[in-house]
C-alpha cells in the first residue's frame, strides 16, 4: 500500500467523519478503514484512501496499518442498548486491543485514542468533573460504558507497560452535522424537533459542536502528552434547556412536563421488550434512564491549557444539527 500520514478507524461515524474532514483540510494524506457496509455519502468527495476491514479481523487491521505514521482510533459500537451486549465488548475492547497491538508492531509514531467521558467518575455534588478520577468497570451502567472503561484501561496499560505512543481524548456529547446513524443525542434532537418529547427528566449533559471535538483530536496529535487524557467538551446544559432551545429553533412549544426518573423506567423496560421482538433500537433505554440520574457535567481546563482547545457556544452545534437533520430528511420521517 502507498504511504499515508494517517490511518483513521471509524471515519464513517459521527466524530470520525468530522475528524476525517479536518485531517484532509489540514493537508494530511488519510487512509480510512471502514466496514464494507458502512455509509460513506457524508464523507464522499473527501480525498481519502478507503481500506475495507473490520476491528474483529486482525488481518485487515494489519493491512490497513501498512506505511502509516499516525493512527486515530475512533471506531466503536456506540449503542446504549444491544440485544447481544457481548458484541459491544468485542468491538470496543477486543477491537481496540487488536489495533493497538498491531500499531505497536507497525511502529507508528503516535496514536490518538478516542475514549469517552463515560469513563470518568462524576463528582458527588454534581459540579463539573475533570480527568483526575476514573470510573471502575463495575460502576459503569450498561455494556457501552463498561466496554469503554475496559478499553481505556487497556490502552493506559499498554502505554505504561508496552510503550504504546498513545494520547487519550474523552469527548462529551457531540452535536452538529453528519450524524448519520444517528447517535443517542442526535435521536433526542430529532424527536424533540418533531415535537415527540412532551416530557423530560431533570438531568444535565455537556454538549459540544462535533467539529470542535475534531479540532481537539488534531490538537492531541500535535500537542498531547503520551499517556495523558483530555476532555473534549463544551457547555454544561440542563436537559430542559436543551429541549427548549430545540423547540425555539424549529418554532415549537417546549416540553414543560418534568418527570421523576422512576416514572420513566417502566416505559424504558417496555421499549426494550419491544426492541427484542422487532430488532430495532428503542428510543428510551433502561441504561439511558439510569444514567440520567447523574448530571454529566465536565470541564475542559486541561485540554484548553495543554492543547489550546476551544469550543464554540453549544447552541451553534445544536442549530447545525437541526439544519443538517432537516436537509437530510430526518425531520420528515
Secondary structure, DSSP 8 states (H G I E B T S, - for coil): ---EEEEEE-TTSHHHHHHHHHHHHTT--EEEEE-TTS--GGGTTS-EEEEE--TT-HHHHHHHTTTEEEEEE------S--SSHHHHHIIIIIHHHHHHHHHHHTT-SEEEEE--GGGB---TT---B-TT-B--GGG--HHHHHHHHHHHHHHHHHHHHH---EEEEEE-EEESS---S--HHHHHHHHHHTT---EEES-EEEEEEHHHHHHHHHHHHHH--TT-EEEE--EEEEHHHHHHHHHHHHT-----EEE-HHHHHHHHHHHHHHHHHH----SS-HHHHHHTTS-B-B--HHHHHHH------HHHHHHHHHHHHHHTTGGG-
